Amino acid sequence: AARRIAEIADSKKIVVEKSTVPVKAAESISRIFASNRKEGVELEVLSNPEFLAEGTAVKDSLHPDRVLIGGSATTSGYAAMRVLSRIYEHWVDKTKIILTNTWSSELSKLAANAFLAQRISSINSMSAICEATGADVTEVAHAIGTDSRIGDKFLRASLGFGGSCFQKDILNLVYLCE
């Protein structure tokens, strides 16, 4: 896709990666653009990962906890991030828009999913302890969820942690660590 964009672009463009991608994907895309660069055509790559949950994607898009925009630490990178930020500002409070470097944006998406998967795995482990001791996992989850440092989200015991993103993102982080 990056080669095709470089091939047909005839003026300055901002290319936004939206899906969860391996860290440094924007860097790879930028390298492809640089090696296929046409004179006078600037292509700026931004990372804008989505933080959507299964079953609430539309709501999450319209009322996000935050919008993350990562770009290169250059004049054109900052300008591109401001352009995308102004689009979001039509429905998202400016204080919820976070501008970072590209690497931080891509890694933040993976880290967020790893933290959520860890919470789910923790409550699932608690479920096994509850079964062994006679405690009710729903009551335990409610009790710990009222702690303001923990909160009540993602504390429902279940089989695994569902969805396709968590496993893929955890594996991506493992790959980075190795």
C-alpha positions as CSV (number, residue, x, y, z in Angstrom):
1,A,0.0,0.0,0.0
2,A,2.8,2.4,0.8
3,R,4.4,1.9,-2.6
4,R,1.1,2.5,-4.2
5,I,0.6,5.8,-2.3
6,A,4.1,6.9,-3.2
7,E,3.3,6.1,-6.8
8,I,0.1,8.0,-7.2
9,A,0.6,10.9,-4.8
10,D,1.1,14.1,-6.7
11,S,1.1,16.6,-3.8
12,K,1.7,16.9,-0.1
13,K,-0.2,14.2,1.9
14,I,-0.6,13.0,5.4
15,V,-0.8,9.2,5.7
16,V,-2.3,8.0,8.9
17,E,-1.9,4.4,10.2
18,K,-5.0,3.5,12.2
19,S,-4.8,-0.2,13.0
20,T,-2.6,-1.9,15.5
21,V,0.7,-2.4,13.7
22,P,4.1,-3.7,14.7
23,V,6.1,-1.0,16.4
24,K,8.2,0.9,13.9
25,A,5.7,0.4,11.1
26,A,5.5,4.1,10.5
27,E,9.3,4.1,10.2
28,S,9.1,1.3,7.6
29,I,6.4,3.2,5.7
30,S,8.5,6.4,5.7
31,R,11.5,4.5,4.3
32,I,9.3,3.2,1.5
33,F,8.1,6.7,0.8
34,A,11.7,8.1,0.9
35,S,12.9,5.4,-1.6
36,N,10.0,6.1,-4.0
37,R,10.0,9.9,-3.5
38,K,8.8,12.2,-6.3
39,E,10.3,15.7,-6.4
40,G,8.0,18.2,-4.7
41,V,5.8,15.5,-3.0
42,E,6.0,15.4,0.8
43,L,4.4,12.4,2.5
44,E,4.2,12.6,6.3
45,V,3.3,9.4,8.2
46,L,1.3,9.6,11.5
47,S,0.4,6.9,14.0
48,N,-3.2,7.2,15.2
49,P,-4.1,3.9,16.9
50,E,-7.7,3.2,17.8
51,F,-8.7,2.2,21.3
52,L,-12.0,0.5,20.5
53,A,-13.7,-2.3,22.5
54,E,-15.7,-5.1,21.0
55,G,-19.4,-4.1,21.1
56,T,-18.8,-0.4,21.8
57,A,-16.7,0.7,18.8
58,V,-19.0,3.5,17.7
59,K,-19.4,4.9,21.2
60,D,-15.6,4.6,21.7
61,S,-15.0,6.5,18.5
62,L,-17.5,9.3,19.3
63,H,-16.5,9.6,23.0
64,P,-12.9,8.4,23.3
65,D,-10.9,8.3,26.6
66,R,-8.1,9.8,24.6
67,V,-6.9,10.3,21.0
68,L,-3.2,9.4,20.4
69,I,-1.4,11.0,17.5
70,G,2.3,10.2,16.9
71,G,4.5,11.8,14.3
72,S,8.1,12.6,13.6
73,A,9.9,15.2,15.6
74,T,10.3,17.5,12.7
75,T,8.6,20.8,11.6
76,S,6.5,18.9,9.0
77,G,5.7,16.1,11.6
78,Y,4.4,18.6,14.2
79,A,2.4,20.4,11.5
80,A,0.8,17.1,10.3
81,M,-0.1,16.2,13.9
82,R,-1.7,19.6,14.4
83,V,-3.8,19.1,11.2
84,L,-5.1,15.7,12.4
85,S,-5.6,17.1,15.9
86,R,-7.8,19.9,14.5
87,I,-10.0,17.3,12.8
88,Y,-10.6,15.4,16.1
89,E,-11.2,18.7,17.9
90,H,-14.6,18.9,16.1
91,W,-15.9,16.2,18.6
92,V,-13.2,15.4,21.0
93,D,-12.1,17.8,23.8
94,K,-8.6,19.1,23.1
95,T,-7.4,17.9,26.5
96,K,-8.0,14.3,25.4
97,I,-5.7,14.6,22.4
98,I,-2.2,13.4,23.1
99,L,0.6,14.2,20.7
100,T,3.7,12.0,20.9
101,N,6.5,10.7,18.8
102,T,5.6,7.9,16.4
103,W,7.4,5.2,18.5
104,S,5.5,6.2,21.7
105,S,2.2,6.2,19.9
106,E,2.7,2.7,18.4
107,L,4.1,1.3,21.7
108,S,1.3,2.9,23.8
109,K,-1.3,0.9,21.9
110,L,0.4,-2.4,22.5
111,A,1.1,-1.5,26.1
112,A,-2.6,-0.6,26.8
113,N,-3.8,-3.9,25.4
114,A,-1.1,-5.7,27.5
115,F,-2.3,-4.0,30.6
116,L,-5.9,-4.9,29.9
117,A,-5.1,-8.5,29.2
118,Q,-3.1,-8.6,32.4
119,R,-6.2,-7.4,34.4
120,I,-8.4,-10.0,32.8
121,S,-5.8,-12.7,33.4
122,S,-5.5,-11.6,37.1
123,I,-9.3,-11.8,37.7
124,N,-9.3,-15.2,36.0
125,S,-6.6,-16.4,38.4
126,M,-8.6,-15.0,41.3
127,S,-11.6,-17.0,40.0
128,A,-9.6,-20.2,40.5
129,I,-8.7,-19.1,44.1
130,C,-12.3,-18.2,44.8
131,E,-13.4,-21.7,43.6
132,A,-10.9,-23.3,45.9
133,T,-11.8,-21.2,48.9
134,G,-15.5,-20.8,48.5
135,A,-15.3,-17.0,47.8
136,D,-17.6,-15.5,45.1
137,V,-15.4,-14.0,42.3
138,T,-18.1,-11.5,41.5
139,E,-18.1,-10.2,45.1
140,V,-14.3,-10.1,45.1
141,A,-14.2,-8.3,41.8
142,H,-16.7,-5.7,43.1
143,A,-14.7,-5.2,46.3
144,I,-11.4,-4.6,44.6
145,G,-13.1,-2.6,41.8
146,T,-14.2,0.0,44.3
147,D,-10.6,0.8,45.0
148,S,-10.0,4.1,43.1
149,R,-6.5,2.9,42.2
150,I,-7.8,-0.2,40.5
151,G,-11.3,0.7,39.2
152,D,-14.0,-1.7,38.1
153,K,-13.4,-2.2,34.4
154,F,-12.1,-5.5,33.0
155,L,-12.8,-7.4,36.3
156,R,-15.2,-10.0,34.9
157,A,-13.9,-13.5,35.2
158,S,-14.3,-15.6,31.9
159,L,-12.5,-18.0,29.7
160,G,-9.4,-16.3,28.5
161,F,-9.6,-12.7,27.4
162,G,-11.3,-12.9,24.0
163,G,-11.0,-10.6,21.0
164,S,-8.1,-10.8,18.5
165,C,-6.1,-7.7,19.6
166,F,-4.9,-8.7,23.0
167,Q,-3.1,-11.9,22.0
168,K,-1.6,-10.3,18.9
169,D,-0.4,-7.3,20.8
170,I,1.1,-9.3,23.6
171,L,3.0,-11.5,21.1
172,N,4.2,-8.3,19.4
173,L,5.5,-7.0,22.8
174,V,7.2,-10.4,23.5
175,Y,8.9,-10.1,20.1
176,L,10.2,-6.6,20.9
177,C,11.5,-7.8,24.2
178,E,13.4,-10.7,22.6
